[in-house]
Amino acid sequence: MLNSNLSCTLMYMLFLFTGICIVVMGVSGAGKSTIGVMLAEVINGRFLDADDYHSQSNKDKMKNGIPLSEEDRIPWLETLRDALRVSLGKGETVVLGCSALQKHYRDILRCGDANYIPD
C-alpha cells in the first residue's frame, strides 16, 4: 500500500494535469506489474502491461528463451507509443509497466505525448 502522503501528492497532481502517463520501469521480475497495478488503483488510472502488446512472434521467442532483437522491439515500442497517444488524447491517466531500459526506447514512448519535443 502506498503511504497516504504519496497518495495525496499523486491525487493533487491529477487535479493539475489531465492525460498523464507514469512509466514503471525495471528489469524482468522487478515488480513493475505489481507496483503498476497498485499505483493505477490509488490514482484511479488504468494499468497497461507492456508485455500484453508484444506480437505473437515476440511472445514465442520469449517463451523459448530467445532474446528479442532491435527489429523485434521497435514495432512493439511503437505500438505502445500509439496506445499511450490514444489514452493521453482522451485525457486518461495511465500507468505503463515496461522495461524501457534504454534511453532510445523511452524516447519512442515519450513520443506518445503530443506535447513532447525530442532533443
N, C-alpha and C positions, 0 to 999 in steps of 0.2 A: 504494500500500500504506500502510495506517495504521501509525504508529510503534508500537513494542512497548509503550511506557509507556501510550499511549492505549488500546491493545488490552487491557492488563492492567486498567486502570481500568474499562473497559466490562464486562469479564468479571466483575469484582468486583461491579459494580452489578447484574449479572444474578443473582448469588448472593443479593443482598439483596432484590431485588424480583422478583416474577413478574408476568406480564401487563403489559408496558410497551410503549409506542409512542414512537418517535422520529420526528419530522416533519422532513424535509429540505425547506426552503423556498427559493424563489428564482424569478426571472422565467424565462420561456421561454428555453431554451438555456443555462441557468446550470450545468447538470451535475447536477441533482437525481437523475436516474436512475442516472447513473454512480456518484456518491458513495453513493447509497442502496443500490445492489446490493452495492457493496464493503463498506459498513458492515454490512449484513444478513449477509453471508458471515462477517465477522470475529466477530460476536456470536452467530452461529448462530441468526439470526432469519429472518423471511420479509419479502421486499420487496413492497410494494404500490405500483403506479404509479397515481396518481390519474386519469391520462388513460384508463386502462382502464375506469373506472367512469362515463364520460360516456355519455349516451344517444346513440343513432344521430343524432338531430336535432342535438345539440351537435357531434358529430363532423363532420357535414355542414357546419354553419356554419363551424367552424374550418378545414376543408379549403378552403372558399371564401373565407376571409379575413374572415368576418363576425364581429365581436366578440360575445361572449356577454353577455346581459343578466343582471340580478339574477334574473329569472324562470327563466333557463336554469341559473344557477349553484346556486341554493338546493337544488333537488331532488338535484343531483349531490353537493353537500356533505352532504346528509342521508343519501344512500346510502353515502358514505364513512364518515360517523359510525356508521352501523349496522354496517358491516363491521368497524370498529375495536371497537365494542362486543362483537361476537361473538368476535373474536380475544382481546381483553382478558379476556373472561369465561372463555375456555378457558385463560387463563394464558399465552398466547403472547407472544412478543417479535416486534414488527413494526416495520419501518421504512417510513414512508409518504413518498413523493416527491410533493409537492403545492405549487403556488404559494402558496395561502393567504396572500396578501399583505395582506389587510385583517383587522383585529382581529375583526370580526364573523364572518368566515369561520373563523378559528381558534377562536373561541368555539363555533361549531357542531361542529367536530371534537372539541374538548375534552369535549363532552357525551357522547362515546363512552365516556368513563371514568365508571363508575357512582359513583365517589367524588368526582367533580368537583362543586364548588359554585360556580355562576356568581356574578359580582359583583352 
